[in-house]
Every structure is written in structure tokens, then in C-alpha cells.
Amino acid sequence: MDKILSRPEYEEQIAASRDARMQWWREARYGMFVHYGLYSVYERHEWAMAIECFDKDEYAKFADGFLPKKGAPLEWAKLAREAGMKYMVLTSRHHEGFSLWDSKANPFNSVNYGPRRDIVREFVDACRECGLKFGFYSSLMDWRHPDGGRAAYDSAARKRFTDYVFELNRELLSNYGKIDILWFDVARPMEHPEGWNSLEMNQRLRAIQPDIIINNRSILEEDFGTPEERITAQASDWEACMTFNGLSWGFVDSEQAKPYTYNANAILRMLSSVSSGGGNLLLNIGPAADGSIPAEAYEPLRAVGKWLEVNGDAAYGAKQRNSFMPNRLCSVSLSGNKAYLWNWIWPSDGKLALGGFQTKLMGARILGGGPVKFTQEPHRIILNGMPVKSPDSTAGVAVIELTFDGAPKQIRCSLYPMLNSGREFAGAKI
């Protein structure tokens, strides 16, 4: 690259290309995170090396048991596709410092130890075979590196360590063709982008992959935010990354984890929340040491995939952020002049009232089903003549698509001034 831009110049440059680079991601809505490393052998937690105070040489012995079977990444990708996911992100190197590719910068890798294979290459090939976008999780923190701690206070160590981190990512972005996502994590021990040399590092990495999207964990805003283990809408693009059980990102015993595992309905609630908030869901699996997918993940992921085959319009595609609450039985996602009602509790009398809609309704239908009759009053819409049981046989969550004559608008609690900041409802033209 010719020169390093100042931060304002860099931010202006990436902002100019962001909509084009992010279009596929905004429409994808749903992806699979894969946390896979030596911690899968220990079967405790991906932070076990640090929290349980392992000596690095003691911990390194887990590499002998890290033996992913041939074709394991393809099994992950096939399940992701079956689940309705559109992209995948793999932990190419977690904080433990074990690289899953043939790294020249880091000899402690999966080609020199364990399986003696390039797992990143297998992952890339699997994603491409299954038609999925993909990216690499890349830890900034490294517990094994001798400069990983003293980089915080020793300038020579910091230079060596940031050069090392750059070289790891340069390898990842140079050796596997087009890469869609670079997903940084844990900017420790430095607390500012200047400590990491993030401005220069990210510009140099973008020069290798001009279309890549980068998250905000190198302490620069970059392209998207990453709330973790919570679904919290943000003003700009964001992606909630969630474990599969609220316990661990890495593999833990399936039988014991099963009671905590999210079922299909819980995953659909997450999808609804990110769709309503204009974000994405990156849902994790933690394969076992041999690369096997945790047994408890199959049924809920396949059920969600089956549901999305029918109801995908409610989830996929760029959605407008909204806080619509037409009743307590459903949530809403918006796209253009359409509102999608995710019905968590189906009305047993076949009648559904929707409060506060102020835009003329042109039509209503059940996704995967038929049209729905309706009447519209100044303060509500009433859907009637619907089936008395949810027509969705997968998760019981049927979706009703409402088509308006413009972008739908809603006034919440509009008839009762004590619930509407004291304002009286004055009626509205529909």
C-alpha cells in the first residue's frame, strides 16, 4: 500500500465502501460460530489454560489428543447450511496460542502438532463447497507468547508482539483466496488502538482483502459491533455472538450440557430479537476434540432450518430497527412496507388484535399458508378467521405477513394517556 492514512481519513475511506461490503452480511442475518482448539480435549472451558493456571508446557500436551477426523469441517458447514445459516466464523487461533493452519509465524500449530493438517484450509474448502460466506476469528491476546504480557509496558516487546500478531493475520488473509470476515477478539494487554498499532495493521490487512469486513474488537469501530452473550441493539451494524448453552464456547460433556442447551424456540427468539434490532446472530457450536458436532446441537439447529425454509422472509434481508409491540403474543420485524408478526402464542379463537398501527393495511397472509381476513380501525387492526391452532408444525411459531401501503407506523398504548406520556389519542387517518 502507498501510505498509512490518518484515522479520520481511514474512517472516511472505509465508510465510503461499507454499504457495498456489508450488503451480503446485512441480508444474511444468521451465522455459525465455531470455537475449536486444544480446550476441546480438556472438555472444560476455552479459558481453562488461564483460569486454572496451567503451565504452558503442561497445557501444550493437549495437542496430542487434538485429532479432528477427516471431513469434520465439512460436517460443520453442512449443518450450518441445513440450519439456514448463511456464513461461518472459525477460531483460527484462540487465546491459548494454537494456530489451526500451517503458520510460519507460529510453529505451535495443527500442522506441526496434533492432526498435522491445515484445519483452516479444510474449513475454507468446506464453506465454499456449501455456498457459505466465511471468516476467521483471530485472538489479539496470546497466553503463550513471551511478549504477550510485557507488551503492555516494554516498547521493544510491544513491537515484537504486534509484528507477530500482524504476521499471523497476514498469513490468514493471504493464503486462502477471498476472505469475507476478520473477527478480532480480546485486545489485551494494551488498552488503546495505538498500543496495538490497529490503525496501520487494519489498513495493511484491508490492502490484502479489500472487500473484507472487520469487527470492532481491535479497539477501532471498523464495520460492526459484537455484543457477547446478550442481544443488545446498537446504532450501527451489530452482531450478537451467543454460546449454545450459556456455559461455554468450547466443548463440554454433551449429556451434562443438554439441560442448558437452547431449543429451537429459544433460537427463534434470538433471531426475532436481532431482526427487530437490525442486527445479526452468530450462534456458536464447540466441536469435540475429534471435530464431532455436539449431539445436542443437531435437533434444534435442524428444526430452525426447517422453520426458516417457510418463514425466512421474516428473518433474512436487511430489516429496519423497531420497537413495535402490537400485543404481548408476538414480536415484529420490518422490511420496507411489510411487517412480520412472530407469533409466540397462537390465539386459540383464531382472532388477533394489533394495537396502534397507523398505516393502511393492504393485505395479510400466513407465511406458508393462506390469506388472513382483517378489519382496520383508527387505533387497531383485527385479524380474524385464522386457524385455531398454530399452522407451524416445526416450532409452533407461525408468522403473519402484513403488507401496508407504505412503511408501517405504530403508536404504542395510544388509547390510554397514562401509558402514553399523558397524551390523548386523537385518531389517525388510515
Secondary structure, 3 states (H helix, E strand, C coil): CCCCCCHHHHHHHHHHHHHHHHHHHHHHCEEEEECCCCHHHHCCCCCHHHHCCCCHHHHHHHHHHCCCCCCHHHHHHHHHHHCCCCEEEEEEECCCCCECCCCCCCCCECCCCCCCCCHHHHHHHHHHHCCCEEEEEEECCCCCCCCCCHHHCCHHHHHHHHHHHHHHHHHHHHCCCCCCEEEEECCCCCCCHHHHCHHHHHHHHHHHCCCCEEECCCCCCCCEECCECCCCCCCCCEEEEECCCCCCCCCCCHHHHHHHCCCHHHHHHHHHHHHHCCCEEEEEECCCCCCCCCHHHHHHHHHHHHHHHHHHHHCCCCCECCCCCCCCCEEEEEECCEEEEEECCCCCCCCEEEECECCCEEEEEECCCCECEEEEECCEEEEECCCCCCCCCCCCCEEEEEEECCCCCECCCCCCHHHCCCCCCCCCCC
